[in-house]
Structures are given as structure tokens and as C-alpha cells.
Amino acid sequence: MQSKGVFSFTAGQADAGGRLDYVVACRIDSCSRSIVADLIRNKKILVHGKTKKTGYRVKTGDKITGLITSPKPLLCEEESIPINILYEDEHVIVVNKPPGIVVYPAPGHCRSTLVNGLLYYCPQLKGIGEEPRPGIVHRLDKDTSGVLVVAKSADSYKNLAWQFKTRKIKKKYIALVYGKMKSESGAITLPVGRHPVDRKKMSVIGSKGRFAETSWKVKEYFSDATLIELNIKTGRTHQIRVHCAAIKHPVIGDFVYSGRKLRRNFTSKKDVSNKSKYVPRQMLHAWRLEFIHPETRKAILIESPIPQDMAGLIKELRNKY
């Protein structure tokens, strides 16, 4: 396995026939296929010293060389963005993240993130933890709503990061999933890793997945949907969404991990003729967060009310069925 920077390797039999961008992405830790594709197009990755297309089929014995450059640092500027604060003191801020907002700047989302708004509200966050995510010790997907804790000091940051790393923090989610769950409760213990083909997705089928555990229990049944409560013991990227899809009950509104067949009773972006309520995002909400206060050492339990779009869909499902 190669690391970022200058690299060189000779393709083996296992690489033969694979696309150049896929083969290189598999060899480079934490480097997505899209990044590799850009480097190939910019002539930063060569085969036998010559440029190739991203779709070039690698042959056994091909000598592949290149340079994986570090991305330019993202600047995080203050912006006047409304912040819904659930709890605050001099050590931490607990916010209610709305759906549709990215937590911190990343390529393609450099402005109007939660961090931009937090820096405007609390400028002293700058310099705490890593850039461009000062004070951030965990994250939620763009279209996932709910509770998120932010550190306001270096000591709080270290303590909260340790709590997450050692799985001391308890996280509970609420989700609407497609179909009727056959059991009242259960647990999913499938490894989660980068999808072997689509590098923008996560999956349970790759050979490099990391241990992940999600437990769930039913809160309410509908004719073609179920409201469930979830508890995650690990925090892998897209864990809940991937695990729910793996047991054939994807989160409603998840256009990445659910197929068209399951969405037929819910309006999709391409089917505005359907009479059911339009579901613009995955119906996943970080409902409850429990942690030990980094200064007082007392347990703090914060809950976030179910957002309007999700509550509206639940009401509609009750009325309809």
C-alpha cells in the first residue's frame, strides 16, 4: 500500500484489466478515485513514463508512477448564518444542525457551512483543533439534521475527541426507512468501507471495510415504511445509511443508497407526478447526544426535536395509513 506523495509501483496480475484511476485509488491511502482521475488528466500520473487516459486498462508489468499532491488549504471565513443553540457554556456549544448545510468547508463547499456561522458567532473557535474545522469533533452528513457538539477550548477539544475515539459518547438517531421491518429490534455488524467501484460511496462489500455496529428498534409501523430509533457504537462515514441499505430497508429519501423500486411510493426528483409528499433529503435525524462535560465531568444529555420536514412526513404516513 502506498501513501500520499511520490509513488511508484508495478502492476500485478490482480491489477490487470482494471481502469487506471481505480487501480491507483486502491493503492493510495485516503485518496478518492475522483482525485486520482484529476491527477491523471493533469499528467501527474504516468504509465511507463507516458500519459494515459483515466479509463486505460492496466496490464501486468505496467510501471505506474506519479505524485499525489496535497490539496490547497481551505480558508474558513466568518459568515452571518443563523445558529440554533441547544446548550452553551464557556467550554462547549451544542447546536441543532438543520438539514441541507455542510458542517465544515470542503472542496465544493467552501462557504455557508456550519463552521462559517460558528466562527461569526464565536470567533475564539479559530485555532482550536484542525483547520478548516475548528472546534469540530464529529460531523453529520449535509442532509442529516440534529445534535452536534462543538468544543470552545483546546482542552475541551482534546477531551471530547478522546470520548468519541473511546466510544464514551452515546448517540441516538431517528430514521424513517422503506418497508416494514420484520423484527421489533436488531443489530447490524457489517464492516463499512469505500465502495470498490464507486469511490464516492461507502459499502459493506469491500475488502477493506472497518468494523461497524448499529443497533435499532422499531418506534412505529406504517404500511410501507417504519420509524426506527438507532444507536451507533462506531462512527463510520454514512454508517447508518449503508447499514440500513444493507438489510434492504434504506433510509427514505436517500438517493445514494436506495433504488428507484423502493422509492416508487415517494416522490423522487424525477417523478413529480407522484401524489405522495416530496422527500428532498434522507429522513435521518441525530436525535440525542450524551457526553461527559469536559470540565465538570457531569453527564450532559441533549435532545433535538424532530425537524418539520420529517415530522410532516410522519404525520402524512399516519393519516394515509
C-alpha contacts under 8 A as a table, 3 or more apart, distances in Angstrom:
res1	aa1	res2	aa2	distance
1	M	27	R	5.28
1	M	28	I	6.50
1	M	29	D	7.23
2	Q	7	F	6.77
2	Q	27	R	5.60
2	Q	28	I	5.04
2	Q	29	D	6.57
3	S	7	F	7.60
3	S	28	I	5.47
3	S	29	D	5.57
4	K	7	F	7.60
4	K	28	I	6.50
4	K	29	D	7.00
4	K	31	C	7.85
4	K	67	L	7.72
4	K	68	I	5.35
4	K	69	T	7.23
4	K	70	S	7.91
5	G	67	L	5.39
5	G	68	I	4.75
5	G	69	T	6.09
5	G	70	S	7.92
6	V	65	T	7.66
6	V	66	G	5.86
6	V	67	L	4.39
6	V	68	I	6.33
7	F	65	T	5.66
7	F	66	G	5.54
7	F	67	L	6.24
7	F	68	I	7.79
8	S	63	K	7.13
8	S	64	I	5.69
8	S	65	T	4.31
8	S	66	G	6.62
9	F	63	K	5.87
9	F	64	I	5.53
9	F	65	T	6.64
10	T	60	T	7.75
10	T	61	G	5.63
10	T	62	D	5.53
10	T	63	K	4.46
10	T	64	I	6.13
11	A	14	A	7.84
11	A	15	D	5.73
11	A	16	A	7.09
11	A	58	V	7.31
11	A	59	K	6.82
11	A	60	T	5.23
11	A	61	G	5.21
11	A	62	D	5.23
11	A	63	K	6.43
11	A	64	I	7.27
12	G	15	D	5.36
12	G	16	A	6.60
12	G	59	K	7.89
12	G	60	T	5.02
12	G	61	G	6.28
13	Q	16	A	5.17
13	Q	59	K	7.88
13	Q	60	T	5.37
15	D	18	G	5.68
15	D	23	V	6.32
15	D	58	V	6.58
15	D	59	K	7.25
15	D	60	T	6.93
16	A	57	R	7.26
16	A	58	V	5.22
16	A	59	K	4.70
16	A	60	T	5.28
17	G	57	R	5.03
17	G	58	V	5.32
17	G	59	K	6.28
18	G	22	Y	6.70
18	G	23	V	6.16
18	G	57	R	5.38
18	G	58	V	5.58
19	R	22	Y	5.27
19	R	23	V	6.16
19	R	54	T	6.74
19	R	55	G	5.00
19	R	56	Y	5.49
19	R	57	R	4.81
19	R	58	V	6.18
20	L	23	V	5.22
20	L	24	V	6.20
20	L	53	K	7.67
20	L	54	T	5.53
20	L	55	G	5.96
20	L	56	Y	5.41
20	L	57	R	6.10
20	L	58	V	5.86
21	D	24	V	5.41
21	D	25	A	6.08
21	D	33	R	5.98
21	D	34	S	8.00
21	D	36	V	5.76
21	D	37	A	5.51
21	D	40	I	7.52
21	D	54	T	5.26
21	D	55	G	6.93
22	Y	25	A	5.12
22	Y	26	C	6.21
22	Y	33	R	6.12
22	Y	197	V	7.30
23	V	26	C	5.28
23	V	27	R	6.52
23	V	58	V	7.83
24	V	27	R	5.09
24	V	28	I	6.29
24	V	33	R	7.93
24	V	36	V	6.99
25	A	28	I	5.30
25	A	29	D	7.67
25	A	31	C	5.97
25	A	32	S	5.94
25	A	33	R	5.19
25	A	36	V	6.27
26	C	29	D	7.46
28	I	31	C	5.70
31	C	35	I	6.60
31	C	36	V	7.09
32	S	35	I	5.35
32	S	36	V	6.45
32	S	199	R	5.95
32	S	200	K	7.39
33	R	36	V	5.04
33	R	37	A	6.09
33	R	199	R	5.60
33	R	200	K	7.87
34	S	37	A	5.00
34	S	38	D	6.35
34	S	199	R	7.54
35	I	38	D	5.20
35	I	39	L	6.38
36	V	39	L	5.07
36	V	40	I	6.20
37	A	40	I	5.09
37	A	41	R	6.24
37	A	54	T	5.82
38	D	41	R	5.12
38	D	42	N	6.17
39	L	42	N	4.97
39	L	43	K	6.22
39	L	44	K	5.08
39	L	45	I	6.20
39	L	68	I	7.62
40	I	43	K	5.08
40	I	44	K	5.64
40	I	45	I	5.01
40	I	46	L	7.42
40	I	51	T	7.52
40	I	52	K	7.21
40	I	53	K	6.90
40	I	54	T	6.24
41	R	44	K	7.58
41	R	53	K	7.00
41	R	54	T	7.21
42	N	45	I	7.97
43	K	46	L	6.78
43	K	51	T	5.97
44	K	66	G	5.50
44	K	67	L	5.89
44	K	68	I	7.78
45	I	51	T	7.06
45	I	64	I	7.19
45	I	65	T	5.76
45	I	66	G	4.13
45	I	67	L	6.60
46	L	49	G	5.14
46	L	50	K	5.08
46	L	51	T	4.96
46	L	52	K	6.66
46	L	64	I	5.76
46	L	65	T	5.38
46	L	66	G	6.09
47	V	50	K	5.21
47	V	51	T	6.37
47	V	52	K	6.78
47	V	62	D	6.43
47	V	63	K	5.68
47	V	64	I	4.62
47	V	65	T	6.52
48	H	62	D	6.57
48	H	63	K	5.23
48	H	64	I	6.36
48	H	65	T	7.74
49	G	64	I	7.84
49	G	65	T	7.42
52	K	56	Y	6.25
53	K	56	Y	5.31
58	V	62	D	6.77
59	K	62	D	5.61
73	P	132	P	7.87
74	L	105	P	7.03
74	L	106	A	7.17
74	L	107	P	7.93
74	L	110	C	7.19
74	L	131	E	7.82
74	L	132	P	6.17
75	L	110	C	7.60
75	L	132	P	6.69
76	C	105	P	6.78
76	C	110	C	7.20
76	C	111	R	7.53
76	C	115	V	7.71
76	C	116	N	6.36
76	C	132	P	5.93
77	E	111	R	7.68
77	E	116	N	5.78
77	E	119	L	7.40
78	E	116	N	4.86
78	E	117	G	6.23
78	E	118	L	7.63
78	E	119	L	5.16
78	E	120	Y	4.58
78	E	123	P	7.94
79	E	112	S	6.98
79	E	116	N	5.18
79	E	117	G	5.10
79	E	119	L	7.33
79	E	120	Y	5.47
80	S	116	N	7.79
80	S	117	G	5.63
80	S	120	Y	5.94
80	S	121	Y	7.69
81	I	112	S	7.26
81	I	114	L	7.73
81	I	116	N	7.45
81	I	117	G	4.60
81	I	118	L	7.94
81	I	120	Y	7.80
82	P	117	G	6.84
83	I	95	V	7.02
83	I	96	N	7.70
83	I	97	K	7.94
83	I	114	L	7.87
83	I	117	G	6.80
83	I	118	L	7.24
84	N	95	V	5.62
84	N	96	N	5.34
84	N	97	K	7.18
85	I	88	E	7.08
85	I	93	I	7.14
85	I	94	V	6.03
85	I	95	V	4.41
85	I	96	N	6.16
86	L	93	I	7.83
86	L	94	V	5.49
86	L	95	V	5.30
86	L	96	N	6.32
86	L	302	I	7.39
86	L	304	S	7.71
87	Y	92	V	7.99
87	Y	93	I	5.89
87	Y	94	V	5.00
87	Y	95	V	7.01
87	Y	302	I	7.78
88	E	91	H	7.70
88	E	92	V	5.80
88	E	93	I	4.45
88	E	94	V	6.20
89	D	92	V	5.73
89	D	93	I	6.65
90	E	152	K	6.79
91	H	151	A	6.34
91	H	152	K	5.00
91	H	153	S	6.02
91	H	156	S	6.23
91	H	294	P	7.55
91	H	295	E	7.33
92	V	149	V	6.96
92	V	150	V	5.69
92	V	151	A	4.71
92	V	152	K	5.08
92	V	153	S	7.72
92	V	156	S	7.19
93	I	149	V	5.85
93	I	150	V	5.12
93	I	151	A	6.50
93	I	152	K	6.94
94	V	147	V	6.77
94	V	148	L	5.64
94	V	149	V	4.31
94	V	150	V	6.10
94	V	302	I	7.94
95	V	146	G	7.87
95	V	147	V	5.85
95	V	148	L	5.41
95	V	149	V	6.38
95	V	150	V	7.82
96	N	145	S	7.30
96	N	146	G	5.06
96	N	147	V	4.88
96	N	148	L	6.47
96	N	304	S	6.34
97	K	101	I	7.61
97	K	114	L	7.76
97	K	145	S	5.25
97	K	146	G	5.04
97	K	147	V	6.27
97	K	148	L	6.75
98	P	101	I	6.54
98	P	144	T	7.58
98	P	145	S	4.92
98	P	146	G	6.65
98	P	307	P	7.82
99	P	142	K	6.35
99	P	143	D	4.57
99	P	144	T	5.37
99	P	145	S	4.69
99	P	281	R	7.93
100	G	142	K	5.28
100	G	143	D	4.78
100	G	144	T	7.54
101	I	112	S	7.51
101	I	113	T	5.94
101	I	114	L	6.65
101	I	142	K	5.16
101	I	143	D	6.92
102	V	105	P	7.31
102	V	109	H	7.26
102	V	112	S	7.80
102	V	113	T	4.98
102	V	114	L	6.25
102	V	141	D	6.99
102	V	142	K	4.58
103	V	113	T	5.51
103	V	114	L	4.76
103	V	115	V	6.13
103	V	139	R	6.36
103	V	140	L	6.83
103	V	141	D	7.65
103	V	142	K	6.95
104	Y	110	C	7.92
104	Y	113	T	5.43
104	Y	114	L	6.06
104	Y	115	V	5.18
104	Y	116	N	7.48
104	Y	132	P	6.83
104	Y	133	R	5.54
105	P	109	H	5.43
105	P	110	C	4.52
105	P	111	R	6.54
105	P	113	T	6.24
105	P	115	V	7.45
105	P	132	P	6.30
105	P	133	R	7.23
106	A	109	H	5.16
106	A	110	C	5.71
107	P	110	C	6.40
109	H	112	S	7.61
109	H	113	T	7.28
110	C	113	T	7.27
111	R	116	N	6.78
112	S	116	N	6.07
112	S	117	G	7.23
113	T	116	N	5.25
113	T	117	G	6.71
114	L	117	G	5.22
114	L	118	L	6.16
115	V	118	L	4.84
115	V	119	L	6.06
115	V	133	R	6.63
115	V	134	P	7.41
116	N	119	L	5.37
116	N	120	Y	6.55
117	G	120	Y	5.19
117	G	121	Y	6.33
118	L	121	Y	5.03
118	L	122	C	5.68
118	L	123	P	7.53
118	L	125	L	7.84
119	L	122	C	4.98
119	L	123	P	4.64
119	L	124	Q	7.44
119	L	125	L	6.28
119	L	126	K	7.00
120	Y	123	P	5.82
122	C	125	L	6.08
123	P	126	K	6.13
124	Q	127	G	7.80
124	Q	152	K	7.31
125	L	128	I	5.65
125	L	134	P	5.80
125	L	135	G	5.96
125	L	151	A	7.83
125	L	152	K	5.76
125	L	153	S	7.22
126	K	134	P	5.67
126	K	135	G	7.82
127	G	130	E	7.29
127	G	131	E	7.41
127	G	134	P	6.13
128	I	134	P	4.98
128	I	135	G	5.30
128	I	151	A	7.84
128	I	152	K	7.43
128	I	153	S	6.36
128	I	154	A	5.44
128	I	157	Y	7.15
129	G	133	R	7.25
129	G	134	P	5.28
129	G	135	G	5.69
129	G	136	I	7.33
129	G	154	A	6.84
129	G	157	Y	6.61
130	E	133	R	5.65
130	E	134	P	5.63
130	E	135	G	7.72
131	E	134	P	5.76
133	R	136	I	5.52
135	G	150	V	5.26
135	G	151	A	4.60
135	G	152	K	6.15
135	G	153	S	7.53
135	G	157	Y	6.31
136	I	139	R	7.27
136	I	149	V	7.54
136	I	150	V	5.27
136	I	151	A	6.60
136	I	157	Y	7.85
137	V	149	V	7.42
137	V	150	V	6.55
137	V	151	A	7.32
137	V	157	Y	6.88
137	V	160	L	6.75
137	V	161	A	5.57
137	V	164	F	7.80
138	H	148	L	7.39
138	H	149	V	7.60
138	H	164	F	7.89
139	R	148	L	7.15
140	L	144	T	5.97
140	L	145	S	7.31
140	L	148	L	7.67
141	D	144	T	5.11
141	D	145	S	8.00
141	D	238	H	7.57
142	K	145	S	7.93
143	D	281	R	5.82
143	D	282	Q	6.39
144	T	282	Q	6.87
144	T	283	M	7.43
144	T	284	L	5.47
144	T	285	H	5.71
144	T	286	A	7.27
145	S	284	L	6.83
145	S	285	H	4.84
145	S	286	A	6.00
145	S	307	P	7.55
146	G	285	H	5.31
146	G	286	A	4.22
146	G	287	W	5.77
146	G	288	R	7.96
146	G	304	S	5.77
146	G	305	P	7.93
146	G	306	I	7.97
147	V	286	A	5.54
147	V	287	W	6.39
147	V	288	R	6.53
147	V	289	L	6.45
147	V	302	I	7.37
147	V	303	E	6.89
147	V	304	S	5.87
148	L	289	L	7.73
150	V	157	Y	7.87
151	A	154	A	7.48
151	A	156	S	5.44
151	A	157	Y	4.95
151	A	160	L	7.42
152	K	156	S	6.68
152	K	157	Y	7.25
153	S	156	S	5.21
153	S	157	Y	6.12
154	A	157	Y	5.01
154	A	158	K	6.32
155	D	158	K	5.26
155	D	159	N	6.24
155	D	294	P	7.77
156	S	159	N	5.09
156	S	160	L	5.99
156	S	294	P	5.44
156	S	295	E	7.41
157	Y	160	L	5.32
157	Y	161	A	5.94
158	K	161	A	5.17
158	K	162	W	6.13
159	N	162	W	5.12
159	N	163	Q	6.28
159	N	294	P	5.83
160	L	163	Q	4.93
160	L	164	F	6.29
160	L	294	P	6.77
161	A	164	F	5.21
161	A	165	K	6.12
162	W	165	K	4.97
162	W	166	T	6.03
163	Q	166	T	5.30
163	Q	167	R	5.92
163	Q	168	K	4.91
163	Q	169	I	5.85
163	Q	291	F	7.71
164	F	167	R	4.97
164	F	168	K	6.12
164	F	169	I	5.75
165	K	168	K	7.77
167	R	170	K	7.48
167	R	233	K	6.68
167	R	234	T	7.10
168	K	291	F	7.15
169	I	289	L	7.31
169	I	290	E	5.81
169	I	291	F	4.91
169	I	292	I	7.60
170	K	231	N	7.68
170	K	232	I	7.82
170	K	233	K	7.67
170	K	289	L	5.86
170	K	290	E	5.08
170	K	291	F	6.68
171	K	231	N	5.92
171	K	232	I	6.29
171	K	233	K	7.91
171	K	286	A	7.43
171	K	287	W	7.88
171	K	288	R	5.90
171	K	289	L	4.86
171	K	290	E	6.61
172	K	229	E	6.89
172	K	230	L	5.51
172	K	231	N	4.67
172	K	232	I	6.93
172	K	286	A	6.26
172	K	287	W	5.76
172	K	288	R	5.04
172	K	289	L	6.54
173	Y	229	E	5.68
173	Y	230	L	4.96
173	Y	231	N	6.42
173	Y	284	L	7.01
173	Y	285	H	5.49
173	Y	286	A	4.42
173	Y	287	W	4.87
173	Y	288	R	6.68
174	I	227	L	7.23
174	I	228	I	5.84
174	I	229	E	4.67
174	I	230	L	6.20
174	I	284	L	5.95
174	I	285	H	5.20
174	I	286	A	6.53
174	I	287	W	6.04
175	A	227	L	5.81
175	A	228	I	5.44
175	A	229	E	6.50
175	A	230	L	7.58
175	A	251	V	6.62
175	A	283	M	5.60
175	A	284	L	4.51
175	A	285	H	6.30
176	L	225	A	6.74
176	L	226	T	5.67
176	L	227	L	4.56
176	L	228	I	6.37
176	L	251	V	5.87
176	L	252	I	5.75
176	L	283	M	5.57
176	L	284	L	6.87
177	V	225	A	5.62
177	V	226	T	5.40
177	V	227	L	6.50
177	V	228	I	7.52
177	V	244	C	7.70
177	V	249	H	5.59
177	V	250	P	5.50
177	V	251	V	4.25
177	V	252	I	4.99
177	V	283	M	7.76
178	Y	224	D	6.31
178	Y	225	A	4.60
178	Y	226	T	6.59
178	Y	249	H	5.13
178	Y	250	P	5.81
178	Y	251	V	6.30
178	Y	252	I	5.67
178	Y	262	L	6.67
178	Y	263	R	7.87
179	G	223	S	7.52
179	G	224	D	4.49
179	G	225	A	4.34
179	G	226	T	6.33
179	G	249	H	6.15
180	K	221	Y	6.60
180	K	222	F	7.04
180	K	223	S	6.91
180	K	224	D	5.81
180	K	225	A	5.37
180	K	226	T	5.47
181	M	184	E	7.20
181	M	218	V	7.67
181	M	226	T	6.52
181	M	249	H	7.58
183	S	186	G	7.03
183	S	218	V	7.98
184	E	217	K	5.68
184	E	218	V	5.26
185	S	215	S	7.62
185	S	216	W	5.47
185	S	217	K	3.98
185	S	218	V	6.11
186	G	215	S	5.78
186	G	216	W	5.51
186	G	217	K	6.49
187	A	213	E	7.07
187	A	214	T	5.62
187	A	215	S	4.03
187	A	216	W	6.12
188	I	212	A	7.98
188	I	213	E	5.62
188	I	214	T	5.11
188	I	215	S	6.13
188	I	243	H	6.66
189	T	211	F	7.26
189	T	212	A	5.72
189	T	213	E	4.49
189	T	214	T	6.57
190	L	204	V	6.14
190	L	211	F	6.63
190	L	212	A	5.86
190	L	213	E	6.78
190	L	243	H	7.27
191	P	204	V	5.52
191	P	209	G	4.78
191	P	210	R	4.80
191	P	211	F	4.42
191	P	212	A	5.19
192	V	202	M	6.63
192	V	203	S	5.62
192	V	204	V	4.88
192	V	205	I	7.90
192	V	206	G	7.79
192	V	209	G	4.52
192	V	210	R	5.30
192	V	211	F	6.59
192	V	212	A	6.21
192	V	236	R	6.78
192	V	237	T	7.90
192	V	239	Q	6.83
192	V	242	V	7.64
193	G	202	M	5.44
193	G	203	S	5.63
193	G	204	V	6.40
193	G	205	I	7.91
193	G	206	G	6.19
193	G	207	S	7.94
193	G	208	K	5.97
193	G	209	G	3.81
193	G	210	R	6.06
194	R	198	D	7.99
194	R	199	R	6.02
194	R	200	K	7.61
194	R	201	K	6.24
194	R	202	M	4.45
194	R	203	S	6.04
194	R	206	G	6.72
194	R	208	K	7.56
194	R	209	G	7.04
195	H	198	D	5.41
195	H	199	R	5.47
195	H	200	K	7.44
195	H	201	K	5.47
195	H	202	M	4.81
195	H	203	S	5.00
195	H	204	V	7.78
195	H	205	I	7.21
195	H	206	G	5.94
196	P	199	R	6.69
196	P	205	I	7.73
196	P	206	G	5.55
198	D	201	K	5.72
199	R	202	M	7.41
201	K	256	V	7.74
202	M	237	T	7.27
202	M	238	H	6.81
202	M	242	V	6.80
203	S	206	G	6.55
203	S	209	G	7.95
203	S	242	V	6.06
204	V	209	G	6.73
204	V	242	V	7.29
204	V	243	H	7.72
204	V	246	A	7.29
205	I	209	G	7.75
206	G	209	G	5.88
210	R	236	R	7.96
211	F	234	T	7.87
212	A	233	K	7.37
212	A	234	T	5.50
212	A	235	G	7.48
212	A	236	R	6.75
212	A	239	Q	7.34
213	E	232	I	6.13
213	E	233	K	5.66
213	E	234	T	6.01
214	T	230	L	6.78
214	T	231	N	5.83
214	T	232	I	4.58
214	T	233	K	6.37
214	T	234	T	7.61
214	T	239	Q	7.89
214	T	240	I	6.96
214	T	243	H	7.39
215	S	230	L	5.69
215	S	231	N	5.23
215	S	232	I	6.42
216	W	228	I	6.53
216	W	229	E	5.52
216	W	230	L	4.34
216	W	231	N	6.25
217	K	228	I	5.60
217	K	229	E	5.44
217	K	230	L	6.69
218	V	221	Y	7.40
218	V	226	T	7.06
218	V	227	L	6.20
218	V	228	I	4.46
218	V	229	E	6.39
219	K	226	T	7.71
219	K	227	L	5.49
219	K	228	I	5.15
219	K	229	E	6.55
220	E	226	T	5.99
220	E	227	L	5.07
220	E	228	I	6.98
221	Y	225	A	6.52
221	Y	226	T	4.70
221	Y	227	L	6.34
222	F	225	A	5.05
222	F	226	T	5.72
222	F	227	L	7.98
222	F	317	L	6.63
222	F	318	R	7.08
222	F	321	Y	6.46
223	S	321	Y	6.29
232	I	235	G	6.77
232	I	240	I	7.75
235	G	239	Q	6.70
236	R	239	Q	5.05
238	H	241	R	5.36
238	H	242	V	5.92
239	Q	242	V	5.26
239	Q	243	H	5.96
240	I	243	H	5.16
240	I	244	C	5.97
241	R	244	C	5.33
241	R	245	A	6.18
241	R	250	P	6.51
241	R	251	V	6.19
241	R	254	D	7.74
241	R	257	Y	6.94
242	V	245	A	5.15
242	V	246	A	6.08
242	V	250	P	7.72
242	V	257	Y	6.78
243	H	246	A	4.94
243	H	247	I	6.58
244	C	247	I	5.46
244	C	248	K	6.54
244	C	249	H	5.17
244	C	250	P	4.81
244	C	251	V	6.56
245	A	248	K	5.00
245	A	249	H	5.31
245	A	250	P	4.07
245	A	251	V	7.25
245	A	257	Y	6.11
245	A	258	S	6.64
246	A	249	H	7.39
246	A	250	P	7.65
247	I	250	P	7.78
250	P	254	D	7.11
250	P	257	Y	6.57
250	P	258	S	5.54
251	V	254	D	5.63
251	V	258	S	7.43
251	V	282	Q	6.03
251	V	283	M	6.23
251	V	284	L	7.03
252	I	258	S	7.90
252	I	263	R	7.67
252	I	279	V	7.71
252	I	281	R	8.00
252	I	282	Q	5.59
252	I	283	M	5.58
253	G	258	S	7.97
253	G	263	R	7.80
253	G	268	S	7.85
253	G	279	V	5.44
253	G	280	P	6.34
253	G	281	R	4.95
253	G	282	Q	4.11
253	G	283	M	6.11
254	D	257	Y	5.88
254	D	258	S	5.89
254	D	281	R	6.22
254	D	282	Q	4.41
254	D	283	M	7.59
255	F	258	S	5.78
255	F	259	G	7.50
255	F	281	R	7.78
255	F	282	Q	7.61
258	S	262	L	6.85
258	S	263	R	7.47
259	G	262	L	5.73
259	G	263	R	6.65
260	R	263	R	5.00
260	R	264	R	6.25
261	K	264	R	5.50
262	L	265	N	7.40
263	R	266	F	5.23
263	R	267	T	7.18
263	R	268	S	6.97
264	R	267	T	7.15
264	R	268	S	7.96
265	N	274	N	7.57
265	N	276	S	6.76
266	F	274	N	7.04
266	F	276	S	5.47
266	F	277	K	6.58
266	F	278	Y	6.69
266	F	279	V	6.98
267	T	270	K	7.98
267	T	271	D	5.79
267	T	272	V	6.03
267	T	273	S	7.61
267	T	274	N	5.36
267	T	275	K	7.28
267	T	276	S	5.90
267	T	277	K	6.27
267	T	278	Y	4.81
267	T	279	V	6.37
268	S	271	D	5.13
268	S	272	V	6.71
268	S	278	Y	6.74
268	S	279	V	6.93
268	S	280	P	7.79
269	K	272	V	6.59
269	K	280	P	7.67
271	D	274	N	6.14
272	V	275	K	7.94
272	V	278	Y	7.79
277	K	313	L	7.05
277	K	316	E	7.92
279	V	282	Q	7.57
283	M	310	M	6.13
285	H	306	I	7.01
285	H	307	P	7.97
286	A	289	L	7.74
286	A	304	S	7.38
287	W	303	E	5.63
287	W	304	S	5.19
287	W	305	P	6.98
287	W	306	I	7.21
288	R	301	L	7.16
288	R	302	I	5.73
288	R	303	E	4.44
288	R	304	S	6.41
289	L	301	L	5.87
289	L	302	I	5.41
289	L	303	E	6.56
290	E	299	A	6.91
290	E	300	I	5.54
290	E	301	L	4.38
290	E	302	I	6.40
291	F	299	A	5.75
291	F	300	I	5.40
291	F	301	L	6.74
292	I	297	R	5.40
292	I	298	K	5.45
292	I	299	A	4.48
292	I	300	I	5.93
293	H	296	T	5.55
293	H	297	R	4.80
293	H	298	K	5.37
293	H	299	A	6.13
293	H	300	I	6.29
294	P	297	R	5.73
306	I	310	M	6.57
306	I	311	A	6.08
307	P	310	M	5.60
307	P	311	A	6.08
308	Q	311	A	5.02
308	Q	312	G	5.83
309	D	312	G	5.13
309	D	313	L	6.36
310	M	313	L	5.19
310	M	314	I	6.29
311	A	314	I	5.10
311	A	315	K	6.20
312	G	315	K	5.10
312	G	316	E	6.20
313	L	316	E	4.99
313	L	317	L	6.13
314	I	317	L	5.13
314	I	318	R	6.25
315	K	318	R	5.13
315	K	319	N	6.20
316	E	319	N	5.08
316	E	320	K	5.89
317	L	320	K	5.07
317	L	321	Y	5.94
318	R	321	Y	5.41
